[in-house]
Amino acid sequence: MSIYNPPSKTQSVFNPSNYRSLGSNGEITIDYLDANYVSFPVAQGNTTLVGTNVFGDITQQGDFSTTGDITGASIEGTSFLVGTTNLLTEISGKQSSIGDGDLTIAKTSELQTALDNKYDDTGGSITGSVSITGDLIVGTTNIITEIGRKQDDLTTDTDLTLNSITLNEFIVNNNLNMDNGITYLASEFNTLVIRRFDESTDVNFNLNELQIWVNDVNILPSNISTLNAYFANWSDKDTPLPARTLDGVVRDVNSFLFDETILFAVESAAETPVNAVVIKNIPSTLVNDIQAVVLYHRGGDGNVLRALGLTIELYNTIEDPTLLSPLATTPVIERGVRRYRYNFPSIDTYTLGFATGDSTTQIPADVEDLTTTFSTITEDATKTNGKGELTINAKTSITGGLACDTITLPTIGDVESTIQGKQTKLTAGTNITIDASTNEISASGGGGTTIDNTTDLDVNTLTSVGNISVGGDASITGNLTTPNRVRFSAYRSATELYNSPPSDVVYNIASYNVGSAYDTTTGIFTAPIAGAYFFSCTFYTIKDAQHEVHFKKNGNIYVDVIRIEVNLGVSKNNGVCQVYLAIGDTLKLEHTQGSIQLIGSTSAINVFSGFLIG
């Protein structure tokens, strides 16, 4: 046999189509080749097989090239190239199989633990620590941004700085240091009282209309059906007194004081002179929310004087059912006019404009006309302390003021040694016995066994570092001295001409100034104590056709000192006035027309002085 050398073919390409009759479908079998060729299918040299299926083993000595697929049970040789890559060399360096735990890959330490800790976005939980360097979005919210806006936890080491804080209960279990005063207010009112401050019943009321403005609305007319309003005498404030019947019409409070009708003779009036009007069941309202309280009095020279001595007070009947502690008060009326307007904390929020006359839709403007009784006196109401409790369970340092009705101390501790201005210690002695076990003080001799409101106490000297209240008459057989009574007297250090009105008249040297209420720089007296005051002044007028100097209370003309409309040449003038001032009210002299002169001299030729009457 020949080696792969077909007897009738000379081409080097062995194409089975040329031997179609030699096998089924042109297939060359190993049996055929063994029968005709020696050691076939061993091929020497380069051999190209085209479209040939060889059943059996092929041993190739030399290169073996194919452009199709090679299919067989095994391939043996020293090299098997695909391109320039020897597949046999590459395969021999590979691991035969990868078993469980056999795979080692660089930089994958703790890979399984890390994979186990990854969040499954279909749900589940994260039990380990998570480090996020970017955004964390939940829905549309960036959680990282929101966390950045939050304050750290408040702990016992936190220093908390706030503009304001509102609490239902305030309990201090350690020291409390205050730079300003502590004030606790029951801030809602539901009752308004109009009463004569001295409780006199000499004259009756002639009240046209009452308005309480809150959020640009007068809140009384819409609540007429639920208001409980009546006349009374303050000493028996819970007992209503009858209203006057005129022409068959009962002039009761509800029908006439809130009816939004402001006419000359349409008013509420009592059958007999009374000193109070009590209005209850007003919707609970914060005092701070009130813009103004307006009272219209019957006009006319003979009627407006009946308003003198009236004051308005606000109460909370839930906290104060007996009406003893007003939440706010107005100044006592000292001048009879048509309208009285009292500004409250929210007056700056009012937006409806101010009426120049009577109005049910606007707060009246400040109209001051000394020539007519149809003026509007405008003053500020004063908030007072309401009822409430402040609990402090440890030592408290307060550098400002503490405003309260009573202080209850569960234990005395070191209070005795720290309260400034305390009374000298009371010790046992003649007619006084102190029980060491109960600390009860007993008296013998002129009084009973204990000191109470029936005891007659006979002492050589009685000294008080605070106020003394006398419920009855005070009988004094000796002199009554008041060395600390508020008073001042001032003059000019050098002659001063005032010829450019308007200008404040200033007496710049104080001969004395008890209470430091008079300011020698501004010429303004500020009342440190509420009460009636007396003031006097002297000055010279220069040749002019008219001169005007006024006493002004809180910036408003209170009374004329002088108003001269003829030329009198140089003359000395003086003026006096008596006025009630609340704490913080001011009074000054103002020159508004002509020319006046203060003569400067240590002998006090021209003087401005004043003192507290009581």
KEGU-589599 format. One record per residue (C-alpha): residue in three letters; x, y, z. Coordinates in steps of 0.001 Angstrom, whole numbers, padded with zeros to 6 digits, always signed. Example, Ala and Ser with C-alpha at 12.3 -4.5 7.8 and 13.67 -1.06 7.14 Angstrom:
BEGIN
ALA+012300-004500+007800;SER+013670-001060+007140;
END
This chain:
BEGIN
MET+000000+000000+000000;SER+001036+003552-000594;ILE+000907+006224+002018;TYR-002003+008509+001201;ASN-001253+008524-002499;PRO-004406+007726-004440;PRO-003406+005703-007573;SER-005451+007791-009968;LYS-005138+011240-008352;THR-002153+013521-008234;GLN-003541+016613-006339;SER-002515+017138-002764;VAL-006048+017929-001674;PHE-007888+014840-000569;ASN-011464+015582-001513;PRO-013922+012750-000869;SER-016116+014028-003698;ASN-013493+012669-006045;TYR-014020+009226-004525;ARG-017769+009124-004355;SER-017880+005493-005380;LEU-015428+004464-002687;GLY-017706+005050+000290;SER-021246+005931+001312;ASN-021961+009596+000514;GLY-018255+010138-000246;GLU-017210+009217+003262;ILE-013771+007602+003589;THR-013736+004923+006231;ILE-010736+003673+008083;ASP-011425+000181+006794;TYR-011224+001382+003196;LEU-008044+003272+003809;ASP-006462+000325+005644;ALA-007288-001884+002713;ASN-005711+000407+000130;TYR-003029+002397+001873;VAL-000176+001521+004169;SER-000570+002804+007765;PHE-003305+005217+006714;PRO-004528+007516+008091;VAL-000972+008479+008928;ALA-000120+011449+006791;GLN+003281+012913+006176;GLY+003844+016482+005237;ASN+001122+019048+004859;THR-002293+017612+004313;THR-005487+019431+003523;LEU-008805+017735+004011;VAL-011872+019425+002558;GLY-015346+018432+003713;THR-014030+015134+005027;ASN-015435+013109+007879;VAL-012844+010684+009195;PHE-014155+007951+011450;GLY-011337+006729+013666;ASP-007989+008063+014802;ILE-005740+010354+012768;THR-002040+010590+013473;GLN-000495+013674+011885;GLN+003253+014051+011512;GLY+003574+017714+010669;ASP+001161+020608+010494;PHE-002557+020074+010543;SER-004655+022958+009282;THR-008404+023215+009180;THR-010832+025970+008400;GLY-013759+024212+010076;ASP-014516+022501+013316;ILE-012496+019592+014738;THR-014570+016991+016554;GLY-013061+014031+018305;ALA-012773+012087+021511;SER-009190+013250+022120;ILE-006409+015304+020562;GLU-002781+014302+021169;GLY+000297+016208+020162;THR+003098+018508+021343;SER+001428+021662+020073;PHE-001979+022750+018875;LEU-001916+026312+017557;VAL-004813+028698+017232;GLY-003308+031756+015650;THR-000003+032036+017484;THR-001280+030566+020735;ASN-000366+026966+021655;LEU-003531+025688+023240;LEU-001816+022606+024681;THR+000712+024784+026529;GLU-002025+027121+027848;ILE-004282+024274+028896;SER-001501+022385+030704;GLY-001042+025359+033090;LYS-004676+025432+034171;GLN-006253+023739+037130;SER-008173+020656+036073;SER-011269+021579+038162;ILE-012366+024138+040811;GLY-013820+022572+043890;ASP-015537+024199+046836;GLY-012943+026255+048714;ASP-010303+025873+045963;LEU-010660+029411+044535;THR-008143+031967+045767;ILE-008421+035489+044344;ALA-006241+038438+045424;LYS-007907+041325+047348;THR-011140+039445+048098;SER-010539+038816+051808;GLU-013879+038811+053713;LEU-015719+038902+050352;GLN-018532+036696+051596;THR-018968+038742+054788;ALA-019089+041938+052762;LEU-021641+040426+050378;ASP-023752+039250+053296;ASN-023840+042806+054718;LYS-025039+044423+051496;TYR-028590+045859+051583;ASP-031132+043971+049544;ASP-033235+046623+047791;THR-036229+044299+047851;GLY-036394+044651+051622;GLY-034610+043510+054738;SER-032439+045115+057369;ILE-028859+046246+057896;THR-027334+044889+061082;GLY-023785+046181+060773;SER-022183+049600+060390;VAL-022720+051546+057165;SER-020417+054288+055917;ILE-022080+056718+053479;THR-019938+059347+051789;GLY-022584+060673+049405;ASP-026330+061301+049588;LEU-028896+058930+051095;ILE-032255+059491+049403;VAL-035466+058054+050834;GLY-038312+058911+048523;THR-037435+062515+047615;THR-035831+063343+050950;ASN-032062+063523+051362;ILE-031556+062001+054797;ILE-027973+063324+055048;THR-029176+066898+054535;GLU-031994+066521+057054;ILE-029684+065085+059710;GLY-027352+068051+059229;ARG-030181+070400+060210;LYS-030922+068688+063514;GLN-029547+069795+066872;ASP-027386+067428+068874;ASP-028966+065556+071760;LEU-029820+067728+074760;THR-028004+066334+077774;THR-027040+067579+081204;ASP-023908+069045+079604;THR-025775+071025+076915;ASP-025775+074837+077029;LEU-029086+075810+075434;THR-029592+079324+074047;LEU-033140+080280+072996;ASN-034994+083437+072040;SER-038100+082239+073897;ILE-039524+079042+075331;THR-043125+078176+076208;LEU-043728+075511+078852;ASN-046744+074101+080660;GLU-044597+073374+083709;PHE-041196+074738+084722;ILE-039344+072772+087415;VAL-035754+073612+088321;ASN-033860+070864+090147;ASN-030583+072753+090362;ASN-029446+076373+090501;LEU-031360+078950+088429;ASN-029405+082042+087396;MET-031504+084885+085989;ASP-030186+088115+084474;ASN-033671+089629+084311;GLY-036916+089340+086239;ILE-039121+086246+086433;THR-042761+087034+085732;TYR-045473+084384+085520;LEU-048741+085573+084025;ALA-052164+084004+083686;SER-052338+085621+080275;GLU-055954+085042+079226;PHE-058818+087244+080426;ASN-062568+086588+080298;THR-063930+089445+082404;LEU-063753+093242+082102;VAL-064655+095691+084858;ILE-065287+099439+084565;ARG-065292+100913+088053;ARG-064719+104067+090017;PHE-061283+103649+091541;ASP-062161+105229+094910;GLU-065446+103204+095026;SER-067534+106360+095479;THR-071186+106362+094362;ASP-071775+110121+094214;VAL-072526+110164+090477;ASN-073980+107651+088038;PHE-072492+106272+084814;ASN-073234+107625+081327;LEU-071521+105019+079119;ASN-072305+104986+075387;GLU-070181+102157+073976;LEU-067357+099764+074927;GLN-065068+098161+072335;ILE-062365+095477+072677;TRP-060260+095279+069494;VAL-058501+091962+068726;ASN-057109+091133+065267;ASP-058842+094215+063774;VAL-062250+093144+065145;ASN-064345+094468+068037;ILE-065131+091131+069749;LEU-068044+092297+071943;PRO-071012+092784+069537;SER-070822+089231+068148;ASN-070961+087806+071693;ILE-073827+089861+073174;SER-076026+086787+073603;THR-073525+085050+075916;LEU-072127+088012+077835;ASN-073129+088394+081486;ALA-072979+092155+082083;TYR-074522+094065+084994;PHE-074250+097109+087277;ALA-072873+096589+090790;ASN-071094+098193+093689;TRP-067521+096964+093941;SER-067786+096036+097604;ASP-070532+093574+096601;LYS-069396+092887+093039;ASP-071326+089610+092577;THR-074732+091201+093217;PRO-076310+092758+090081;LEU-078150+096062+090544;PRO-081109+097129+088359;ALA-080788+099286+085264;ARG-082778+102484+084740;THR-086053+102325+082821;LEU-086611+105392+080612;ASP-089659+105779+078370;GLY-090424+102138+078881;VAL-086926+101009+077815;VAL-084594+099249+080272;ARG-081115+100785+079837;ASP-079242+097614+080793;VAL-075587+096985+079982;ASN-076023+094255+077362;SER-078564+096179+075284;PHE-076763+099512+075140;LEU-073023+099146+075817;PHE-072202+096742+072948;ASP-074924+097593+070386;GLU-072631+099487+067959;THR-074802+102593+068354;ILE-072912+105694+069497;LEU-075489+108443+069987;PHE-075743+111275+072504;ALA-078488+109887+074784;VAL-078401+106191+073835;GLU-076545+104774+076792;SER-076618+102244+079595;ALA-077467+103583+083037;ALA-078259+102195+086495;GLU-081397+102949+088463;THR-079345+104343+091349;PRO-075739+105565+091483;VAL-073313+102646+091363;ASN-069518+102399+091072;ALA-068956+099375+088821;VAL-069954+097648+085589;VAL-068980+093951+085490;ILE-068843+092121+082136;LYS-068270+088346+082338;ASN-068224+085447+079831;ILE-066044+087305+077338;PRO-064363+084669+075108;SER-061017+083817+076709;THR-058456+086041+075005;LEU-054736+086569+075504;VAL-054026+089992+076959;ASN-051090+090282+074555;ASP-053489+089853+071602;ILE-055557+092925+072487;GLN-054937+095928+070231;ALA-056993+098484+072153;VAL-059906+098953+074557;VAL-062080+101965+073673;LEU-064694+103577+075954;TYR-067207+106126+074620;HIS-068736+108376+077294;ARG-071739+110617+076865;GLY-070519+113973+075521;GLY-071257+117466+076736;ASP-069564+119602+079370;GLY-071959+118516+082092;ASN-071752+114802+081292;VAL-068094+114070+080639;LEU-067178+114936+084229;ARG-068980+111758+085302;ALA-066097+109786+083771;LEU-063602+111174+086305;GLY-062150+108491+088550;LEU-063050+105548+086292;THR-060590+102783+085488;ILE-060830+099575+083434;GLU-059506+096227+084689;LEU-059191+092773+083083;TYR-059583+089535+085057;ASN-059551+085750+084641;THR-062424+084337+086720;ILE-061115+080760+086434;GLU-057825+081635+088135;ASP-059266+084522+090156;PRO-063002+083981+090822;THR-063214+086800+093390;LEU-061618+089396+091066;LEU-058723+090330+093323;SER-055776+090239+090897;PRO-056286+092148+087625;LEU-054252+091058+084613;ALA-054241+094583+083164;THR-055396+098031+084244;THR-055853+101441+082659;PRO-054902+104802+084174;VAL-057547+106429+086350;ILE-059462+109016+084277;GLU-058568+112542+085358;ARG-060139+114596+082566;GLY-063634+114375+081177;VAL-063806+113892+077380;ARG-065882+111960+074835;ARG-063515+109079+074003;TYR-060893+107097+075903;ARG-058539+104787+074023;TYR-056184+102439+075851;ASN-053421+100815+073822;PHE-052461+097179+074503;PRO-049398+095152+073336;SER-050790+094356+069842;ILE-051717+097921+068839;ASP-048868+097852+066297;THR-050638+095027+064409;TYR-053797+097108+063817;THR-054338+097792+060071;LEU-057785+099414+059617;GLY-056744+103050+060107;PHE-057894+105432+062854;ALA-061139+107399+062940;THR-061101+111128+063782;GLY-064554+110900+065359;ASP-066982+108284+066694;SER-066718+104935+064890;THR-067890+101339+065177;THR-065511+100115+062436;GLN-062223+101778+063442;ILE-060240+102583+066548;PRO-060403+106355+067207;ALA-057328+108454+066489;ASP-055530+110396+069208;VAL-057464+113674+068937;GLU-056446+116180+071607;ASP-058284+119503+071637;LEU-058263+121384+074917;THR-061035+123703+073732;THR-063658+120948+073449;THR-064747+117889+075372;PHE-065003+115896+072116;SER-061403+114746+072319;THR-059836+111286+072440;ILE-057433+110673+075307;THR-054989+107910+074370;GLU-052949+106144+077048;ASP-051220+102788+077486;ALA-052778+100043+079561;THR-050556+098362+082131;LYS-050187+094574+082332;THR-049979+093337+085915;ASN-048968+090012+087399;GLY-051541+087234+087247;LYS-051755+084071+089273;GLY-049467+081112+088679;GLU-046841+078917+090284;LEU-043106+078576+089755;THR-041454+075556+091374;ILE-037731+075793+092219;ASN-036185+072864+094085;ALA-032668+074159+094687;LYS-030698+077278+095476;THR-031556+080064+093037;SER-029468+083093+092087;ILE-031496+085942+090577;THR-029708+089130+089529;GLY-032882+090837+088293;GLY-036314+091145+089894;LEU-038700+088383+091010;ALA-042366+089331+090701;CYS-044833+087131+092614;ASP-047703+087286+095099;THR-046285+084868+097667;ILE-043185+082758+098209;THR-043632+079387+099912;LEU-040473+077784+101309;PRO-040656+074098+102336;THR-037509+074493+104465;ILE-035722+077608+105624;GLY-032165+076309+105092;ASP-029816+079227+104513;VAL-032562+081688+103503;GLU-032208+083651+106742;SER-028534+084345+106100;THR-028915+085234+102410;ILE-032060+087398+102175;GLN-030895+090981+101986;GLY-032563+093579+104218;LYS-033987+090987+106611;GLN-035378+092072+109922;THR-033182+091748+112978;LYS-033568+088344+114608;LEU-036413+088164+117108;THR-035225+086735+120426;ALA-036994+085819+123622;GLY-037230+088519+126232;THR-039685+090550+128220;ASN-043282+089552+127366;ILE-042054+087394+124417;THR-041558+083627+124589;ILE-040244+081442+121745;ASP-040944+077705+121968;ALA-037720+075961+120856;SER-039558+072842+119647;THR-042289+074536+117589;ASN-040742+078002+117053;GLU-044093+079443+118194;ILE-043910+083035+119384;SER-046049+083876+122439;ALA-046634+087232+124082;SER-047763+088050+127604;GLY-048848+091278+129185;GLY-050661+093625+126837;GLY-051647+090998+124246;GLY-052845+087455+123946;THR-050841+084281+124029;THR-049790+084655+120399;ILE-049141+087666+118173;ASP-052071+087958+115749;ASN-054555+090551+114532;THR-055922+090951+118095;THR-052541+091640+119693;ASP-051668+095125+120950;LEU-047923+095375+120448;ASP-046208+098069+122515;VAL-042624+098681+121367;ASN-040162+101534+121674;THR-039209+101547+117973;LEU-040756+099677+115055;THR-038574+099549+111963;SER-039636+098145+108581;VAL-037354+097740+105582;GLY-040369+097211+103313;ASN-043877+098573+102957;ILE-046284+098890+105878;SER-049979+098437+105135;VAL-052544+099868+107569;GLY-055988+098325+107196;GLY-057688+100802+109543;ASP-057008+104299+110843;ALA-053475+105316+111821;SER-053298+107483+114923;ILE-050009+109356+115332;THR-049472+111581+118377;GLY-045987+112632+117326;ASN-044537+113766+114026;LEU-044827+111718+110815;THR-041629+112007+108816;THR-041127+110718+105280;PRO-037451+111294+104487;ASN-037594+109083+101387;ARG-040706+110624+099830;VAL-040139+111289+096112;ARG-039396+114989+095573;PHE-037056+117302+093654;SER-036202+120943+093071;ALA-034035+122207+090200;TYR-032761+125516+088738;ARG-030541+126742+085875;SER-026794+126950+086263;ALA-026625+129758+083661;THR-029209+132036+082065;GLU-030981+130334+079162;LEU-033201+131991+076517;TYR-035875+129856+074835;ASN-036959+131627+071646;SER-037176+128753+069111;PRO-040328+126834+070014;PRO-041240+124113+070444;SER-038618+123077+072985;ASP-038418+121302+076326;VAL-037610+123593+079259;VAL-034713+122139+081264;TYR-033643+123150+084769;ASN-030222+121507+084821;ILE-029070+121718+088454;ALA-030921+119765+091175;SER-030977+121240+094670;TYR-032269+117868+095780;ASN-033639+114847+093911;VAL-034938+112206+096324;GLY-035780+109097+094369;SER-033708+110279+091349;ALA-036921+110735+089360;TYR-035980+114073+087745;ASP-033496+114048+084831;THR-031423+117248+084807;THR-030299+116548+081231;THR-033725+116197+079616;GLY-035914+118047+082119;ILE-038258+115032+082335;PHE-039721+113697+085594;THR-040499+109916+085559;ALA-042749+108622+088341;PRO-041130+105758+090299;ILE-044271+105322+092426;ALA-047916+105573+091394;GLY-049807+108387+093082;ALA-050846+112020+093007;TYR-048027+114542+092448;PHE-047761+118330+092784;PHE-045516+120386+090449;SER-044619+124070+090274;CYS-042377+126216+088055;THR-041229+129810+087551;PHE-039727+131606+084521;TYR-039624+134984+082781;THR-041436+135969+079596;ILE-039872+138359+077078;LYS-041661+140953+074915;ASP-043814+139047+072467;ALA-047398+139093+071296;GLN-048153+135639+072716;HIS-046510+133130+075032;GLU-047396+129489+075632;VAL-045887+127054+078148;HIS-047514+123710+079057;PHE-047183+120890+081524;LYS-047128+117724+079351;LYS-047961+114252+080710;ASN-046584+111361+078652;GLY-045968+113766+075768;ASN-049542+115130+075738;ILE-050600+118579+076963;TYR-052005+118208+080446;VAL-052545+121807+081509;ASP-051435+125286+080397;VAL-048884+127050+082577;ILE-049330+130293+080661;ARG-051114+131412+077503;ILE-050829+135217+077142;GLU-051995+136997+073998;VAL-050862+140575+074799;ASN-047455+142207+075083;LEU-046709+142543+078789;GLY-042985+143114+078436;VAL-040608+141203+080731;SER-042443+139548+083616;LYS-041991+136694+086030;ASN-044506+133858+085716;ASN-045307+130743+087674;GLY-047480+127681+087230;VAL-048672+124723+089280;CYS-050497+121459+088612;GLN-051666+118387+090456;VAL-051641+115148+088459;TYR-051974+111410+089007;LEU-049013+109472+087589;ALA-048733+105721+087222;ILE-045327+104085+087520;GLY-043292+105132+084476;ASP-045524+108096+083540;THR-043616+111279+082655;LEU-044174+114998+083103;LYS-042219+117909+081642;LEU-042456+121608+080727;GLU-042675+122535+077046;HIS-042358+126009+075534;THR-044506+126231+072374;GLN-044775+129943+071498;GLY-043075+133282+072185;SER-039877+133698+074195;ILE-039124+132769+077797;GLN-035978+133005+079877;LEU-034560+131117+082862;ILE-032250+133208+085011;GLY-029184+131237+086002;SER-028240+131640+089623;THR-027226+129559+092613;SER-029929+131390+094525;ALA-032480+129577+092341;ILE-034385+132545+090940;ASN-036289+130297+088525;VAL-037207+126851+089886;PHE-038965+123668+088734;SER-040022+121408+091626;GLY-042375+118559+092446;PHE-043224+115996+095089;LEU-045430+112970+095760;ILE-048612+113869+097620;GLY-049722+110309+098275;
END
